């Protein structure tokens, strides 16, 4: 993915002139911009992809991790507001769902209404946070994370890679577990779509309806096979579903007018 400058928080790919819509993705704990490389080839015409690159991974490996969801959102929002204006779809998975939500709040307060907020594999903000996984020792933390299916077996068994990945992973888990929702959040006014991976051990499906309370816009929950990391299975099907009721043609006309 192309860089947008030193210490940038966004990695943009599938860049087009005057995009009709920009899909902004927010990775899970331990994830990086590279996690969403497969999304670029599945986008509709005139759509652009931008993925948050949190510090402590990829080309930002030497930077200290940020352990505060709101700080992450503030940085991403600031950079989004410098880009060519276009309709923006925010997509966050797990930890990224909370960062995407907080980013939506910042954008709306700045007068930029997201086209929609798409969240995956996360409890709603009021019920998110909590837990002590970030306090476990290295062996237990690594075992817990690998048990969710987010680490390839060859990586899970590599002691050197484990030692490299664990500090950033622990920081991300800490950011997730210490998250506190805004005391008096503004209501978004964009549609909200919530994806649930069937059998996800980290998310109580019965709680997901509360995601609908963060916005006055429409709301739906959509179930997919694949558990907690369903977003990396049948990627083309997922992208097609995300954009199924996004008015791309109308947005394209707006972008070129």
FIVEXVEX-240514 format. One record per atom (N, C-alpha, C): y, z, x; residue number from 0. Coordinates in steps of 0.05 Angstrom, whole numbers, always signed. Layout:
REM residues N
Y,Z,X,NUM .
...
***
This chain:
REM residues 257
-24,+0,+17,0 .
+0,+0,+0,0 .
+25,+0,+18,0 .
+45,-15,+9,1 .
+69,-16,+24,1 .
+85,+10,+23,1 .
+97,+17,+45,2 .
+114,+41,+46,2 .
+141,+34,+35,2 .
+155,+53,+24,3 .
+182,+49,+15,3 .
+202,+63,+33,3 .
+193,+72,+56,4 .
+211,+86,+75,4 .
+199,+111,+86,4 .
+210,+121,+108,5 .
+200,+145,+120,5 .
+202,+169,+101,5 .
+181,+185,+101,6 .
+179,+209,+84,6 .
+181,+202,+54,6 .
+178,+178,+47,7 .
+179,+170,+19,7 .
+156,+183,+4,7 .
+161,+188,-22,8 .
+140,+200,-39,8 .
+125,+179,-55,8 .
+133,+154,-53,9 .
+120,+133,-69,9 .
+109,+111,-51,9 .
+85,+102,-58,10 .
+74,+78,-45,10 .
+71,+57,-67,10 .
+85,+35,-63,11 .
+85,+14,-84,11 .
+68,-10,-76,11 .
+53,-20,-95,12 .
+37,-44,-91,12 .
+39,-61,-116,12 .
+29,-86,-113,13 .
+31,-105,-136,13 .
+60,-107,-144,13 .
+78,-107,-123,14 .
+106,-107,-129,14 .
+115,-135,-138,14 .
+129,-135,-160,15 .
+139,-160,-172,15 .
+169,-159,-176,15 .
+182,-182,-175,16 .
+211,-182,-180,16 .
+216,-176,-210,16 .
+234,-157,-214,17 .
+242,-149,-242,17 .
+217,-143,-258,17 .
+201,-123,-251,18 .
+177,-117,-266,18 .
+183,-109,-295,18 .
+165,-117,-313,19 .
+169,-109,-341,19 .
+162,-80,-345,19 .
+143,-70,-329,20 .
+135,-42,-331,20 .
+125,-33,-304,20 .
+128,-7,-299,21 .
+119,+5,-274,21 .
+100,+28,-281,21 .
+75,+26,-271,22 .
+56,+47,-274,22 .
+58,+65,-250,22 .
+65,+91,-255,23 .
+68,+110,-234,23 .
+44,+130,-235,23 .
+28,+131,-214,24 .
+4,+148,-214,24 .
+8,+173,-197,24 .
-4,+195,-206,25 .
-2,+220,-192,25 .
-30,+230,-186,25 .
-37,+232,-161,26 .
-65,+239,-153,26 .
-73,+268,-160,26 .
-99,+272,-160,27 .
-112,+298,-164,27 .
-110,+314,-138,27 .
-118,+340,-139,28 .
-118,+357,-116,28 .
-136,+344,-94,28 .
-125,+341,-70,29 .
-139,+328,-48,29 .
-137,+298,-48,29 .
-126,+287,-69,30 .
-124,+258,-71,30 .
-99,+247,-57,30 .
-99,+221,-53,31 .
-76,+208,-40,31 .
-70,+182,-54,31 .
-49,+168,-45,32 .
-42,+142,-57,32 .
-66,+123,-55,32 .
-82,+125,-34,33 .
-105,+107,-31,33 .
-125,+110,-53,33 .
-125,+133,-66,34 .
-144,+138,-88,34 .
-141,+117,-110,34 .
-116,+106,-113,35 .
-110,+88,-135,35 .
-108,+59,-126,35 .
-119,+53,-102,36 .
-117,+25,-92,36 .
-131,+6,-111,36 .
-152,+14,-125,37 .
-166,-3,-143,37 .
-151,-10,-168,37 .
-130,+5,-174,38 .
-114,+0,-198,38 .
-98,-26,-197,38 .
-88,-33,-173,39 .
-69,-55,-170,39 .
-80,-81,-180,39 .
-105,-87,-175,40 .
-117,-112,-183,40 .
-123,-114,-213,40 .
-120,-92,-227,41 .
-127,-92,-256,41 .
-102,-92,-273,41 .
-78,-92,-262,42 .
-54,-90,-277,42 .
-47,-116,-293,42 .
-33,-113,-315,43 .
-24,-136,-330,43 .
-3,-151,-313,43 .
+2,-176,-321,44 .
+23,-191,-308,44 .
+50,-177,-312,44 .
+67,-179,-291,45 .
+94,-167,-292,45 .
+93,-137,-291,45 .
+71,-125,-284,46 .
+69,-96,-281,46 .
+68,-89,-251,46 .
+80,-67,-244,47 .
+81,-58,-216,47 .
+67,-30,-215,47 .
+55,-25,-192,48 .
+42,+1,-187,48 .
+57,+17,-166,48 .
+62,+42,-172,49 .
+74,+61,-153,49 .
+57,+86,-154,49 .
+48,+96,-131,50 .
+31,+120,-130,50 .
+44,+141,-113,50 .
+45,+166,-123,51 .
+56,+188,-108,51 .
+39,+194,-84,51 .
+51,+196,-61,52 .
+38,+205,-37,52 .
+48,+232,-30,52 .
+33,+253,-37,53 .
+41,+280,-31,53 .
+39,+284,+0,53 .
+55,+302,+11,54 .
+53,+308,+39,54 .
+26,+320,+46,54 .
+19,+316,+72,55 .
-6,+328,+82,55 .
-30,+310,+80,55 .
-26,+284,+74,56 .
-49,+265,+72,56 .
-39,+237,+78,56 .
-58,+220,+84,57 .
-51,+192,+89,57 .
-31,+190,+111,57 .
-10,+173,+106,58 .
+11,+169,+126,58 .
+31,+192,+127,58 .
+25,+213,+111,59 .
+42,+238,+112,59 .
+26,+262,+121,59 .
+5,+256,+136,60 .
-14,+277,+144,60 .
-1,+299,+159,60 .
+18,+293,+177,61 .
+29,+314,+194,61 .
+50,+331,+179,61 .
+57,+323,+155,62 .
+77,+339,+140,62 .
+63,+362,+126,62 .
+76,+385,+124,63 .
+64,+408,+109,63 .
+62,+401,+80,63 .
+40,+410,+68,64 .
+35,+405,+40,64 .
+55,+421,+23,64 .
+62,+410,+0,65 .
+79,+424,-19,65 .
+62,+437,-40,65 .
+66,+463,-44,66 .
+49,+479,-61,66 .
+62,+486,-87,66 .
+80,+470,-96,67 .
+95,+475,-121,67 .
+97,+450,-137,67 .
+86,+450,-161,68 .
+85,+426,-178,68 .
+113,+416,-184,68 .
+131,+435,-190,69 .
+158,+427,-197,69 .
+173,+413,-174,69 .
+168,+423,-150,70 .
+181,+411,-126,70 .
+170,+383,-122,70 .
+144,+379,-126,71 .
+132,+352,-125,71 .
+146,+333,-144,71 .
+148,+343,-169,72 .
+160,+326,-190,72 .
+189,+320,-184,72 .
+204,+339,-174,73 .
+232,+334,-167,73 .
+235,+312,-146,73 .
+218,+312,-126,74 .
+219,+292,-105,74 .
+212,+265,-116,74 .
+190,+263,-131,75 .
+182,+237,-142,75 .
+203,+226,-161,75 .
+213,+244,-178,76 .
+234,+235,-197,76 .
+258,+224,-183,76 .
+267,+238,-162,77 .
+291,+229,-148,77 .
+287,+201,-137,77 .
+263,+196,-127,78 .
+257,+169,-116,78 .
+255,+148,-138,78 .
+242,+155,-160,79 .
+240,+136,-182,79 .
+267,+127,-192,79 .
+286,+146,-192,80 .
+312,+140,-202,80 .
+328,+121,-184,80 .
+318,+117,-160,81 .
+332,+98,-142,81 .
+320,+70,-144,81 .
+297,+66,-158,82 .
+285,+40,-161,82 .
+298,+24,-183,82 .
+292,-2,-182,83 .
+302,-20,-203,83 .
+293,-9,-230,83 .
+312,-5,-249,84 .
+304,+6,-275,84 .
+284,-12,-289,84 .
+264,+0,-301,85 .
+245,-14,-317,85 .
+230,+6,-334,85 .
+215,-3,-354,86 .
+198,+15,-369,86 .
+178,+28,-351,86 .
+174,+54,-354,87 .
+157,+70,-336,87 .
+135,+84,-351,87 .
+110,+79,-343,88 .
+87,+94,-353,88 .
+78,+113,-332,88 .
+78,+139,-338,89 .
+70,+159,-319,89 .
+40,+166,-324,89 .
+24,+165,-303,90 .
-5,+171,-306,90 .
-12,+192,-286,90 .
-22,+215,-295,91 .
-29,+236,-277,91 .
-57,+246,-283,91 .
-73,+251,-261,92 .
-100,+260,-264,92 .
-103,+287,-252,92 .
-114,+307,-268,93 .
-119,+334,-259,93 .
-93,+347,-249,93 .
-91,+356,-224,94 .
-65,+366,-215,94 .
-43,+346,-221,94 .
-49,+320,-218,95 .
-29,+300,-222,95 .
-18,+299,-251,95 .
-34,+308,-270,96 .
-25,+309,-298,96 .
-1,+327,-301,96 .
-2,+350,-287,97 .
+20,+369,-288,97 .
+45,+358,-274,97 .
+40,+345,-251,98 .
+63,+333,-237,98 .
+75,+311,-253,98 .
+59,+295,-267,99 .
+69,+274,-284,99 .
+85,+285,-307,99 .
+75,+307,-319,100 .
+90,+319,-341,100 .
+117,+330,-332,100 .
+117,+344,-309,101 .
+143,+354,-299,101 .
+162,+332,-291,101 .
+150,+310,-281,102 .
+167,+286,-275,102 .
+179,+274,-300,102 .
+163,+273,-321,103 .
+174,+263,-347,103 .
+197,+280,-356,103 .
+195,+306,-353,104 .
+217,+324,-361,104 .
+242,+318,-345,104 .
+239,+315,-319,105 .
+262,+309,-302,105 .
+275,+283,-309,105 .
+258,+262,-313,106 .
+269,+236,-320,106 .
+284,+237,-347,106 .
+272,+250,-366,107 .
+286,+251,-392,107 .
+312,+266,-390,107 .
+313,+288,-375,108 .
+338,+303,-371,108 .
+359,+286,-357,108 .
+349,+266,-341,109 .
+367,+248,-327,109 .
+375,+224,-343,109 .
+366,+223,-368,110 .
+373,+201,-386,110 .
+355,+177,-384,110 .
+332,+180,-371,111 .
+313,+158,-368,111 .
+287,+166,-383,111 .
+284,+154,-406,112 .
+260,+161,-423,112 .
+236,+146,-413,112 .
+214,+160,-406,113 .
+190,+146,-399,113 .
+179,+130,-422,113 .
+167,+107,-416,114 .
+154,+92,-438,114 .
+132,+107,-450,114 .
+116,+121,-434,115 .
+96,+140,-443,115 .
+86,+157,-421,115 .
+74,+179,-428,116 .
+61,+198,-410,116 .
+31,+197,-415,116 .
+16,+191,-394,117 .
-13,+190,-396,117 .
-25,+211,-378,117 .
-40,+229,-389,118 .
-51,+251,-373,118 .
-82,+251,-375,118 .
-94,+262,-355,119 .
-123,+262,-353,119 .
-134,+287,-340,119 .
-156,+298,-350,120 .
-171,+319,-337,120 .
-154,+344,-331,120 .
-137,+351,-349,121 .
-121,+375,-345,121 .
-116,+390,-371,121 .
-117,+416,-371,122 .
-108,+431,-395,122 .
-79,+425,-400,122 .
-69,+430,-424,123 .
-40,+426,-429,123 .
-24,+447,-414,123 .
+1,+442,-409,124 .
+17,+459,-391,124 .
+16,+489,-398,124 .
+17,+496,-423,125 .
+17,+525,-430,125 .
-9,+538,-422,125 .
-30,+523,-420,126 .
-56,+535,-414,126 .
-66,+529,-386,126 .
-49,+514,-371,127 .
-56,+507,-344,127 .
-50,+530,-325,127 .
-58,+527,-300,128 .
-54,+548,-281,128 .
-75,+570,-283,128 .
-73,+589,-265,129 .
-92,+611,-264,129 .
-117,+604,-247,129 .
-131,+624,-240,130 .
-155,+619,-223,130 .
-151,+629,-195,130 .
-173,+633,-181,131 .
-171,+643,-153,131 .
-187,+626,-134,131 .
-192,+601,-142,132 .
-208,+584,-124,132 .
-194,+580,-97,132 .
-167,+579,-98,133 .
-152,+575,-73,133 .
-155,+599,-54,133 .
-165,+621,-63,134 .
-169,+645,-46,134 .
-197,+647,-35,134 .
-215,+630,-43,135 .
-243,+631,-34,135 .
-244,+623,-4,135 .
-266,+631,+9,136 .
-269,+623,+37,136 .
-275,+593,+38,136 .
-274,+582,+62,137 .
-276,+553,+65,137 .
-303,+542,+54,137 .
-325,+556,+60,138 .
-351,+546,+50,138 .
-351,+545,+19,138 .
-341,+566,+7,139 .
-343,+568,-22,139 .
-324,+547,-35,139 .
-300,+545,-24,140 .
-281,+526,-35,140 .
-292,+498,-33,140 .
-302,+491,-10,141 .
-313,+464,-6,141 .
-337,+459,-25,141 .
-354,+478,-28,142 .
-377,+476,-46,142 .
-368,+471,-75,142 .
-348,+486,-83,143 .
-338,+484,-111,143 .
-326,+456,-115,143 .
-310,+446,-97,144 .
-297,+420,-100,144 .
-318,+398,-100,144 .
-337,+399,-81,145 .
-357,+379,-79,145 .
-374,+379,-104,145 .
-378,+402,-117,146 .
-394,+404,-141,146 .
-382,+389,-165,146 .
-356,+384,-164,147 .
-343,+369,-186,147 .
-346,+339,-183,147 .
-357,+330,-160,148 .
-362,+302,-157,148 .
-339,+286,-145,148 .
-319,+299,-135,149 .
-296,+285,-124,149 .
-297,+279,-94,149 .
-319,+286,-81,150 .
-322,+282,-53,150 .
-348,+266,-48,150 .
-345,+243,-34,151 .
-369,+227,-29,151 .
-389,+243,-12,151 .
-415,+240,-17,152 .
-435,+255,-3,152 .
-433,+254,+28,152 .
-426,+230,+38,153 .
-425,+227,+67,153 .
-401,+243,+78,153 .
-380,+246,+62,154 .
-357,+262,+71,154 .
-363,+291,+68,154 .
-376,+299,+46,155 .
-383,+327,+41,155 .
-400,+338,+64,155 .
-416,+321,+76,156 .
-434,+331,+97,156 .
-423,+329,+125,156 .
-398,+319,+127,157 .
-386,+315,+153,157 .
-368,+339,+160,157 .
-376,+356,+178,158 .
-362,+381,+185,158 .
-334,+375,+196,158 .
-331,+354,+211,159 .
-304,+348,+223,159 .
-285,+339,+201,159 .
-294,+322,+183,160 .
-277,+314,+161,160 .
-270,+337,+143,160 .
-289,+355,+138,161 .
-284,+378,+122,161 .
-262,+395,+134,161 .
-262,+399,+160,162 .
-241,+415,+172,162 .
-214,+402,+170,162 .
-213,+376,+169,163 .
-188,+361,+167,163 .
-177,+363,+138,163 .
-195,+360,+119,164 .
-187,+358,+91,164 .
-182,+385,+78,164 .
-196,+406,+86,165 .
-194,+431,+72,165 .
-166,+443,+70,165 .
-150,+444,+91,166 .
-124,+456,+87,166 .
-107,+443,+65,166 .
-106,+417,+64,167 .
-91,+403,+44,167 .
-103,+408,+16,167 .
-129,+407,+15,168 .
-143,+412,-10,168 .
-137,+440,-21,168 .
-138,+459,-3,169 .
-132,+487,-11,169 .
-103,+489,-22,169 .
-84,+476,-8,170 .
-56,+476,-17,170 .
-53,+464,-44,170 .
-67,+442,-49,171 .
-65,+429,-76,171 .
-77,+447,-97,171 .
-100,+459,-92,172 .
-112,+477,-111,172 .
-94,+501,-117,172 .
-81,+511,-96,173 .
-62,+533,-99,173 .
-39,+524,-117,173 .
-28,+500,-113,174 .
-6,+490,-130,174 .
-15,+489,-159,174 .
-39,+480,-163,175 .
-49,+478,-191,175 .
-53,+505,-203,175 .
-65,+524,-188,176 .
-72,+550,-200,176 .
-47,+568,-203,176 .
-26,+563,-187,177 .
-2,+579,-189,177 .
+19,+566,-208,177 .
+12,+544,-220,178 .
+31,+530,-238,178 .
+38,+547,-262,178 .
+63,+548,-268,179 .
+73,+561,-293,179 .
+90,+542,-308,179 .
+85,+538,-334,180 .
+100,+518,-349,180 .
+129,+528,-353,180 .
+147,+509,-359,181 .
+175,+517,-364,181 .
+176,+538,-387,181 .
+194,+557,-384,182 .
+196,+578,-404,182 .
+206,+566,-431,182 .
+225,+548,-429,183 .
+236,+535,-453,183 .
+238,+505,-448,183 .
+215,+491,-448,184 .
+216,+463,-441,184 .
+229,+446,-463,184 .
+243,+425,-454,185 .
+253,+406,-473,185 .
+229,+390,-484,185 .
+231,+380,-508,186 .
+210,+363,-519,186 .
+214,+334,-510,186 .
+193,+322,-499,187 .
+194,+294,-492,187 .
+196,+278,-519,187 .
+204,+253,-517,188 .
+204,+237,-541,188 .
+189,+211,-538,188 .
+170,+211,-518,189 .
+154,+188,-513,189 .
+125,+193,-523,189 .
+110,+171,-528,190 .
+82,+175,-534,190 .
+67,+190,-512,190 .
+47,+205,-519,191 .
+30,+219,-500,191 .
+1,+211,-505,191 .
-13,+203,-484,192 .
-41,+196,-486,192 .
-56,+214,-467,192 .
-78,+227,-477,193 .
-93,+246,-461,193 .
-122,+236,-459,193 .
-131,+232,-434,194 .
-159,+223,-429,194 .
-176,+248,-421,194 .
-200,+248,-432,195 .
-219,+269,-426,195 .
-246,+257,-417,195 .
-255,+265,-394,196 .
-281,+256,-384,196 .
-303,+273,-397,196 .
-320,+260,-411,197 .
-341,+274,-425,197 .
-358,+291,-405,197 .
-360,+317,-411,198 .
-375,+335,-394,198 .
-359,+347,-371,198 .
-333,+343,-371,199 .
-316,+354,-351,199 .
-318,+384,-351,199 .
-327,+397,-329,200 .
-331,+426,-329,200 .
-305,+441,-326,200 .
-283,+427,-320,201 .
-258,+441,-314,201 .
-239,+441,-338,201 .
-246,+427,-359,202 .
-227,+424,-382,202 .
-242,+429,-408,202 .
-230,+447,-424,203 .
-240,+453,-450,203 .
-229,+432,-470,203 .
-246,+414,-479,204 .
-236,+392,-496,204 .
-221,+403,-521,204 .
-229,+426,-531,205 .
-216,+437,-555,205 .
-187,+444,-550,205 .
-178,+447,-525,206 .
-151,+454,-519,206 .
-132,+429,-517,206 .
-144,+406,-515,207 .
-128,+382,-508,207 .
-108,+374,-529,207 .
-113,+381,-554,208 .
-94,+374,-575,208 .
-67,+385,-570,208 .
-65,+407,-554,209 .
-39,+419,-549,209 .
-22,+402,-531,209 .
-34,+382,-517,210 .
-17,+363,-502,210 .
+2,+349,-521,210 .
-6,+346,-547,211 .
+11,+332,-566,211 .
+36,+347,-572,211 .
+37,+373,-565,212 .
+61,+389,-571,212 .
+83,+386,-550,212 .
+78,+372,-528,213 .
+99,+369,-508,213 .
+119,+347,-515,213 .
+113,+332,-536,214 .
+130,+310,-544,214 .
+132,+306,-574,214 .
+154,+295,-583,215 .
+156,+288,-611,215 .
+145,+260,-617,215 .
+136,+246,-596,216 .
+124,+220,-599,216 .
+95,+222,-608,216 .
+83,+198,-611,217 .
+55,+197,-620,217 .
+36,+210,-599,217 .
+12,+217,-607,218 .
-7,+230,-589,218 .
-35,+222,-596,218 .
-51,+218,-576,219 .
-80,+213,-580,219 .
-96,+224,-557,219 .
-121,+232,-563,220 .
-140,+239,-542,220 .
-162,+218,-541,220 .
-168,+209,-518,221 .
-188,+188,-514,221 .
-210,+198,-495,221 .
-235,+195,-503,222 .
-257,+205,-488,222 .
-270,+182,-472,222 .
-278,+189,-447,223 .
-291,+169,-430,223 .
-315,+182,-416,223 .
-335,+166,-410,224 .
-357,+176,-394,224 .
-348,+179,-365,224 .
-361,+197,-350,225 .
-355,+199,-322,225 .
-346,+227,-313,225 .
-345,+246,-331,226 .
-338,+273,-323,226 .
-309,+276,-312,226 .
-305,+295,-295,227 .
-278,+301,-286,227 .
-265,+277,-272,227 .
-280,+261,-258,228 .
-269,+239,-243,228 .
-274,+212,-257,228 .
-274,+212,-283,229 .
-278,+188,-299,229 .
-259,+165,-292,229 .
-235,+172,-282,230 .
-214,+152,-277,230 .
-222,+132,-256,230 .
-242,+139,-240,231 .
-250,+121,-218,231 .
-275,+105,-226,231 .
-283,+106,-251,232 .
-305,+90,-261,232 .
-294,+70,-282,232 .
-303,+46,-282,233 .
-294,+26,-301,233 .
-263,+25,-301,233 .
-252,+21,-278,234 .
-223,+22,-275,234 .
-209,+0,-292,234 .
-220,-24,-292,235 .
-208,-45,-309,235 .
-207,-38,-338,235 .
-228,-25,-348,236 .
-229,-16,-376,236 .
-207,+5,-381,236 .
-204,+23,-362,237 .
-183,+44,-365,237 .
-155,+32,-365,237 .
-149,+14,-347,238 .
-123,+2,-346,238 .
-117,-14,-371,238 .
-137,-28,-380,239 .
-134,-44,-405,239 .
-128,-25,-428,239 .
-141,-2,-429,240 .
-136,+17,-451,240 .
-108,+29,-449,240 .
-100,+36,-424,241 .
-73,+48,-420,241 .
-51,+29,-431,241 .
-55,+4,-426,242 .
-34,-16,-434,242 .
-39,-29,-460,242 .
-60,-21,-474,243 .
-68,-35,-499,243 .
-45,-36,-520,243 .
-31,-14,-523,244 .
-9,-13,-542,244 .
+18,-10,-530,244 .
+20,-17,-504,245 .
+46,-18,-491,245 .
+57,-46,-496,245 .
+81,-49,-507,246 .
+92,-75,-515,246 .
+101,-91,-490,246 .
+82,-101,-474,247 .
+88,-114,-449,247 .
+106,-138,-454,247 .
+100,-155,-474,248 .
+117,-179,-478,248 .
+146,-172,-484,248 .
+150,-151,-501,249 .
+177,-143,-507,249 .
+191,-132,-483,249 .
+176,-116,-467,250 .
+187,-105,-443,250 .
+194,-127,-423,250 .
+177,-148,-421,251 .
+182,-170,-403,251 .
+208,-184,-410,251 .
+211,-189,-436,252 .
+236,-202,-445,252 .
+260,-185,-438,252 .
+257,-159,-441,253 .
+279,-141,-435,253 .
+286,-142,-405,253 .
+264,-143,-388,254 .
+268,-143,-359,254 .
+282,-168,-349,254 .
+278,-191,-362,255 .
+289,-216,-352,255 .
+315,-223,-366,255 .
+323,-208,-386,256 .
+347,-214,-401,256 .
+372,-205,-387,256 .
***
